[in-house]
Amino acid sequence: MTADRDPERGSKRAAIIDAAIDRFGSDGYEHTKWADVAADVGVGPTALYHYFESKQHCLFVIMDQALVELGSRFEDLTHGNPDHVGALRAVLADCFDVSDHEALRNRVLVAEQGLLAHPCASPREEEARQLARLHTREIERAWTLFLVAADESQAIEVENPRLTARAILGIYNSIWVWFRPHGRMDLDRITAFFTASILAILELEPEPFEEAA
């Protein structure tokens, strides 16, 4: 039975990924010991190598999974939707609707982007790295094409879709460098400020907040 078809193996692999996200996101990738991840999952350090070739291999898999999920959610909210402004607002709302665990994963994704630039000697690590790089480019391309379509429909005026896409992604990604779950600034306040900032780039007004009943 392959790893993909073995429910127990798949469940353990997912548990390792979740533990690694929590460790990498809280303590930092460089400061996390591979043995600490093993202890969090309740296995011996050598058992991790049945699932991942190294700590870096696990990191690249985490990054790629996050990128695939983000790309899929963007596609679901924008594909075939003629209301480009409404789709944009839905995407922004979705981007900020994250759990504490997802916030840590976003932090890992942003903080360790630089490692994707360096080729790996290990074939498995290199494959995971290349996939993460590919999906990074695909997200930027999806945003660019969305903005091109929005401009062509005259829903949103965009002078340079590619640079605008990079600006939006840069603003969003910058949040996860410093945001901490349960920190001094709550995510609702951050969401309101940065959503308004992104909409301002596109000369769109933020939606008014509704008073709680």
N, C-alpha and C positions, 0 to 999 in steps of 0.2 A: 504493500500500500504506500502510495506517495505521500509526501508531507502535506500536499494540498488536499488530499482526500482523507487524511487521518484527523478526525475531530479532536482527539486528545492533543496531538502534536500542534494542530492549528490553534487550539485554545491556549496552550503553553506559550507559543510564539507570540500571540496577542498580548498575553500577560507580561512577557518580557518587554515588548514594545511599550506598553503602558507604564511599566516601572521605569524604563529608560527615559521616557518623556518627562515623568515627574522628577527624576534625578537631574537630567540635563537641563530642564527648565528652571529648577530651583537652585541647584548648586553650580550649574555651568558644565558644559561638555568636558572641558579640559580638567576640571576638578572632580569629575565623577570617576570612581574606580569601577571597572567592569565587575569586580567581585561584589560591590555594593548593590548593583542591579540584581545579581544572582541571589544575594541574601534577601532582597525585597520580595523576590518571587518564591523563595524557599527552595532553591536548588543549589547544587555545588557550582563553583565557577566554571569547571570544565564542561558542565552540562550546557552552558550557553552556546558552545561551539557546535552543538547539534543543530542549532537554529540560525546562528550568524557566525560568519568567519572572524569577526572582530567587533570591537566597540564602534569603530568607524563604519563598518558595514551596516550595523544596526542603525546608526545615525542617518546614513543615506537612505535607508528603507523608510525611516520615519519621515524624512523630508519629502521623499517621493510620494508616500501615501497622503501626506497633507496637501501637496500640490495637486494630485489627482482629484482629491475630494473638493478642493476649492474650485478647480476647473469645471468639475461636473456640476456643482451648484450654480456657478455662473452660467453655464450652458442651459441648465433647466430654467433659470429665471429670465434669460434673454432670447433664447432661440425662438424664432417665429413670433415674437411679441412686437406688434407694430407700435405700441406705446413706449417709445424709447425713454421718455422721462420717467414714466411709471416703473419701467424695468430697472432703470438706474437706481431709483429710490429703493426698490425691492432688494437689489444687490447690496446696497450699502447697509440696509437694515439687517440683511442676512450675515454680512461680514462681521458685524458687531454683536450678533446674537451667538455668543460663545460661552461654553462652560469654563470653569477654572482650568480643567485639564486641557481643553482646546487652546486656552490662552497661553498655557505653558508650551504647548506644541508650536504655536505661532512664534513664540519667543525663540525656540530652538531653530525653527526654520529661518528666521531672519538673522539670528546671531551667528549661525554657522554657514551662511551662504558662501563665504569666501573659500571654504574647503572644496566646494564644487568645481573650483577653477583648476585644481591640481590633479592630474591623472594618477591612477593607482596601479601598482604592480599586480595586485591580486585581480584575477578576472571577475570574481563575484563582486568585489568592491567597485571595480570599474564599471561593471554593468549597472549597478545601482546608482552610481554617480552620474553616468550618462543619462539614465532615465530621469533623474531629478533635474538635470540641466535641460533636457528636452521639454519636460512639463513646465519648467519655469518660463521657457520661451513661448510655449503654447498659451499660457495665461496672458502674457503680454500681448501676443498676437490676437487673442480673443477680445481683449479690451480695445485694442486698436481697431479691429474690424467693426466692433460694436459702435465705436465713436464715429467711424467713417459712415456707417449706415445712418446714425442719428443725425449727422451733418447733412447727408444727402436728402434725408426726409424733411430737413429744416426744423426738426424738433429741438436740436441743440446745435448751436454754432460752434464749430471746432476748427480752428485754423490749422493746427498740426496734430492730427490724431495720435501719432506715435509718441510724440513728446508729451502730449496730454495724458496718455495712458501711463507713461512712465512717472509722470508727476503724481497722478492719483495713487498708483501703487507705492510710490516712495513715501507719500504722506501716510498711507495706511500702515505700511510695514514699520515705519519709524515708531509707532505706538508700542510695539511689542519689545522694543529695545529696553524700555524703562517701566512699562506697566507691570505691576505685580498683583495677582489676585489677593484680595483682602488688604490691599495697601491703603495709603492715605487718600487716594483719589478713586472714586468708584467709577465703574465702567459706564454707567448711564451718563454721567457728566462728560466723560471722554467722548462717548458716542455723539452726543449733541454737538460738542465743539468741533470735532473732526469731520462729522458729516456736513456741517455748515461750511467748513473750510473747503472740502472737496466740491460741494455744490457751487461755492463762490468761484472756483476756477472756471466752471462752466456757465457762470452768470445765471445760476438758478437759485431761487429762494428756498430756504429750508421750510419744511412744513411746520406750522405752529404747534406747540405742545398743548395737549389737552389737560385741563385741570382734573386731578383725581376726584372722583365723586365722594 
